[in-house]
């Protein structure tokens, strides 16, 4: 595995990038005029596996935010723009004098600021690895601990060391950076929660059963006691029995939910396995504002994505404007209306074209997309607008 890294970026006419490992050592430092994001990514992933992105600005520049989103890293930024003296001090304390220009100097200072902020967590991770004999899995453990704050260290240890089907699947998803990673992690977390509840209910039932047996034995000894005392014992027994019935019902509900989650997880296993062979489409019921805002939290629609829209006749002009800027392609099993075909390249699909789908995604053979892609829609709109303009001039 390539070394995990902290990336400091200073964008501008001249863009600079600093790459540090998790000990604060400089792996790479470079700068260039009009340096595109693709070149930065190529250089960074060529020498490391980035987990943190930083900048010396309190307001995150667009290039920095885009790099972090595409690489799946956490963003660490200062509460206020770093002052020149602060940046000089950060570099001087590490005795680093390798920056060739002011841009590289700023990028290096940003990376060192993030390293300084992360140092307590890095030390905590190092202690846990040593105390739990995880030295051979140090890189994998550190990667999960740095990227997934919601996972506690013991759960990460289980994922890496216990050979359950769920843990193997999570390791594969995290290593391959699949699109459905976030949704899958939420499902696994729910599954773990239900398993914990299951164990809790089972333990409570055991405790109550033990208490019930104990009360039964005491009741036999008091068989000749007064009638009112017998009634009190009977009431206690009934209360305990009612509690057991209630917990049994809750346990059954928890088991049913766990079964459903297991089935959903297994379905995701298959979907993830097929996703590398087919074109993945992001699903929307319509192009309305409400549907777009609800689904986009999971879909994270990006430039040139293909959207599978169930009903293209329902749309919001605000959503249309956003999607046009992203140059998306609209696919549907219905014939798109004239307005939609005038705004986007479209693909008319049949139900047989869709190999597999779930609530958020669908898989279609790439050849089908290429064959059915209507590239003339937008061109037709341009020609029509030109004709209208000529009529007005006459």
WONORNOR-V660295 format. One record per helix or strand of 2 or more residues. SS is the DSSP state (2 for helix, 1 for strand). FROM is the first residue (numbers start at 1). TO is the last residue. If there is no record, write none. Layout:
SS&FROM&TO / SS&FROM&TO
//
This chain:
1&4&10 / 1&14&21 / 1&26&33 / 2&37&47 / 1&49&55 / 2&62&71 / 1&74&77 / 2&84&93 / 2&102&131 / 2&135&147 / 2&153&161 / 2&165&176 / 2&181&221 / 2&227&274 / 1&279&287 / 2&289&299 / 1&306&315 / 2&317&325 / 1&329&332 / 2&338&343 / 1&345&348 / 2&351&353 / 1&354&357 / 1&361&364 / 2&366&372 / 1&373&374 / 2&376&393
//
